C-alpha cells in the first residue's frame, strides 16, 4: 500500500504500520501544556504543521495561532494573540506584507525588546511574479510588490521553508538542533518529495492543461510547478475578493472552450460564484481545494496536516477537474463525495 493509498483509505490512522510513517503529533493548546517547556507559535497553519513535525520528539511545543475554521490570510486577531506571541520563545511567520497583524506583532517585539525569537519561514525563497490579471499595487503580495506569496503550495519550495524553520529552532534551542534537522530531513524526503511526485503524476496524466477555480488567486505555484494553467475566478489575492460580471463571463468562455464539467472551489471561500457558474454554464459540480491556510473542526479531530489535506482534499479534486477520473472513481470514499460535491459553506 502506498502512502497516498493509506491516507485516502483511512486517514491518519491508516498511516500506522506503513513503513517509515507515523501518525501526526497532536496540536496542543497553551492550556494543555503543563510541562512548562519551550513554546513556538506560528502565524499560519502550514508552518505550524511543518514546525510540529520538526519538533516531534523534543520538549518544544508548537502552536497554531489561527483559530479553526478561519483562513490564515485576512484574519485580524485580538490582543490575546499578541500576548501569546510575546510569551512564546519563538514566532514562526510568513514574511513581510502577507499578514498585516503578524507584521504589527513583529514591530512590537522589535520595538519593545521582547525576547521572542523571530523565524521567517519565507527567508531566501524565490517567489514568482503575480499573474498578469492582478493589481501590482495590491496590499499583501509578498516580499516585493508584484510577487506571489503562496510559495508553500509548491512542495519543493515548501522544503526550503522546512529548512528555515528547523534552522530557526536550532538557533533558539541548540541542545535539540540535531533532532530538529533530522526530523526536517525525514519530513522533506518522506512526505514533501512524495507529495511532489504524486502531484506530478496527476498533472502528467491529464489531457487538459487548464483548471477553472471558483476561488481566489492562491494556486499559481501549483501551475508553475506542474505546467498547468490555474484560472482563478477571484483575481485578487484576498479570499474575500469580489467577483465581477466580466470574471463570470471569462470563466464561462474558458469552461465552454475547454469542455470543462467540473471546477474547484476554495473550502474557506464563498460558494456563491461557483453556484452561479453551475446555473449559467455546463459545469455539473464543484469540488474542494485549499491552499493549506486553515483547517476545519473535523480535520483537527483527525489531526490532519499539510500531508493529509493534500491527499484527502486537493489531489482528489485535481483528478476530477482535470478529467483524469470521474468523481466516483477519484473520491476517497462515498462519504467524501456526499460531503464535497457542491459543498456547503462552513
Protein Blocks (a to p, Z undefined) as FASTA:
>chain_A
ZZklmmmmnojmlmgopahiacddddddfklmmnopacdddfbfklmmmmmmmmgoiabd
cddfbdghiafehpacdfklmmmmmmpmbdcdebehklmmlmmmmmmmmmnopabdcddf
kgoiacddddfkbcfkbghiajbghiafklmmpmklmmmmmmmmmmmmmmmmmmlmmmmm
mmmmmmmmmmmmmmmmmmmmmmmmpmbfcdcddbddfklmmmmmnopacddfblcfbfkb
ccdfklmmmmmmmmmmnopabdcddfkbcfklmmmmmmmmmbfbdcdddehlaccfklmm
nopafklmmmmmmmmmmmmmnomacfklmpmbfklmmmmgopacZZ
